[in-house]
Every structure is written in structure tokens, then in C-alpha cells.
Amino acid sequence: MKHGDTGLPALLEKHGEVFNGELGSMKNITVKLNIKPDSKPKLMKARPVPYAIRPKVEADLDALVNNKVLEPVTVSEWATPIVPVLKKDGGIRMLRF
């Protein structure tokens, strides 16, 4: 990127690796969650997934696990359900509450 170049093409050229369509990650980052001392864990029951979209939801969850976005757990005191929504293109969007 040349000095004074402020257009979108210049920005895309400079940071092209961010826009390559792949999921990135951040390494060596420490996160601190500030939880109120009187907070109690809440476990919300999972919502049923319609049979017609279950394979797509499972494939999407598997992809998130494979890309290390999600990590499977067997037990947790904290949980909220996902709500899968079918997109116009046939894909799945998973809303989290």
C-alpha cells in the first residue's frame, strides 16, 4: 500500500490475508471474564432440532469443532440453547441465546 492510498482496493491488498474466506484464530491471548460474585450458573435445556435439518446442524457443529471454534464438553454448569435457522441458500445459521 502506497502512502496516501486510502481506497478499498488498497485496504484489501494490504490486509488480503484477513479476507481470504478462511477462519482465522488468535493465539497467545488471555481472556478474563468478569462475573458478578453473586452470579449463579444457569443451565438452559436444549431445544429440539427438527429432523429435516438435523444433518445440516450436526455438520455445522462438526465444522465449528474441527475449526476449533467450539470445544465439546460432557458436563457444564452453564449452557444456553442454539436455535438453528434455515437460510435462503439452504445453509444453517445457528443463533445462540
C-alpha positions as a Python dict, from the first residue, in 0.01 Angstrom:
ca = {
    (1, 'M'): (0, 0, 0),
    (2, 'K'): (142, 330, -107),
    (3, 'H'): (145, 633, 121),
    (4, 'G'): (-182, 823, 78),
    (5, 'D'): (-365, 523, -71),
    (6, 'T'): (-693, 506, 126),
    (7, 'G'): (-933, 331, -112),
    (8, 'L'): (-1091, -9, -61),
    (9, 'P'): (-867, -185, -316),
    (10, 'A'): (-559, -64, -129),
    (11, 'L'): (-703, -179, 204),
    (12, 'L'): (-788, -522, 61),
    (13, 'E'): (-440, -551, -84),
    (14, 'K'): (-271, -457, 242),
    (15, 'H'): (-484, -693, 457),
    (16, 'G'): (-566, -961, 199),
    (17, 'E'): (-499, -1248, 440),
    (18, 'V'): (-794, -1134, 653),
    (19, 'F'): (-1034, -1156, 357),
    (20, 'N'): (-930, -1494, 217),
    (21, 'G'): (-1258, -1667, 316),
    (22, 'E'): (-1095, -1885, 582),
    (23, 'L'): (-1150, -1873, 954),
    (24, 'G'): (-858, -1724, 1142),
    (25, 'S'): (-755, -1754, 1503),
    (26, 'M'): (-583, -1560, 1775),
    (27, 'K'): (-301, -1725, 1963),
    (28, 'N'): (-148, -1644, 2300),
    (29, 'I'): (-446, -1436, 2408),
    (30, 'T'): (-564, -1443, 2768),
    (31, 'V'): (-927, -1360, 2832),
    (32, 'K'): (-1071, -1267, 3169),
    (33, 'L'): (-1445, -1294, 3226),
    (34, 'N'): (-1574, -1063, 3495),
    (35, 'I'): (-1867, -1237, 3660),
    (36, 'K'): (-2057, -1081, 3946),
    (37, 'P'): (-1972, -1258, 4273),
    (38, 'D'): (-2337, -1342, 4340),
    (39, 'S'): (-2393, -1495, 3993),
    (40, 'K'): (-2525, -1849, 3990),
    (41, 'P'): (-2466, -2090, 3699),
    (42, 'K'): (-2764, -2134, 3470),
    (43, 'L'): (-2829, -2443, 3262),
    (44, 'M'): (-3096, -2397, 2999),
    (45, 'K'): (-3245, -2706, 2838),
    (46, 'A'): (-3155, -2773, 2475),
    (47, 'R'): (-3429, -2706, 2221),
    (48, 'P'): (-3536, -2987, 1990),
    (49, 'V'): (-3387, -2969, 1639),
    (50, 'P'): (-3630, -3056, 1356),
    (51, 'Y'): (-3539, -3390, 1193),
    (52, 'A'): (-3533, -3230, 847),
    (53, 'I'): (-3238, -3003, 934),
    (54, 'R'): (-3062, -3219, 1193),
    (55, 'P'): (-2788, -3341, 948),
    (56, 'K'): (-2708, -2981, 848),
    (57, 'V'): (-2693, -2868, 1212),
    (58, 'E'): (-2467, -3160, 1305),
    (59, 'A'): (-2239, -3089, 1006),
    (60, 'D'): (-2218, -2721, 1103),
    (61, 'L'): (-2137, -2808, 1465),
    (62, 'D'): (-1874, -3059, 1349),
    (63, 'A'): (-1715, -2790, 1130),
    (64, 'L'): (-1704, -2549, 1425),
    (65, 'V'): (-1536, -2816, 1639),
    (66, 'N'): (-1289, -2906, 1361),
    (67, 'N'): (-1202, -2536, 1320),
    (68, 'K'): (-1152, -2510, 1697),
    (69, 'V'): (-1429, -2251, 1736),
    (70, 'L'): (-1617, -2480, 1973),
    (71, 'E'): (-1484, -2739, 2213),
    (72, 'P'): (-1704, -3035, 2309),
    (73, 'V'): (-1779, -3078, 2678),
    (74, 'T'): (-1970, -3351, 2857),
    (75, 'V'): (-2071, -3156, 3168),
    (76, 'S'): (-2115, -2786, 3234),
    (77, 'E'): (-2300, -2573, 3486),
    (78, 'W'): (-2352, -2303, 3221),
    (79, 'A'): (-2545, -2370, 2899),
    (80, 'T'): (-2775, -2194, 2657),
    (81, 'P'): (-2956, -2348, 2362),
    (82, 'I'): (-2887, -2292, 1995),
    (83, 'V'): (-3169, -2209, 1758),
    (84, 'P'): (-3096, -2330, 1404),
    (85, 'V'): (-3248, -2116, 1129),
    (86, 'L'): (-3255, -2222, 764),
    (87, 'K'): (-3100, -1959, 535),
    (88, 'K'): (-3229, -1879, 184),
    (89, 'D'): (-2929, -2056, 31),
    (90, 'G'): (-3012, -2377, 222),
    (91, 'G'): (-2738, -2331, 481),
    (92, 'I'): (-2786, -2311, 855),
    (93, 'R'): (-2745, -2012, 1082),
    (94, 'M'): (-2721, -2104, 1447),
    (95, 'L'): (-2840, -1839, 1684),
    (96, 'R'): (-2719, -1863, 2042),
    (97, 'F'): (-2912, -1726, 2334),
}
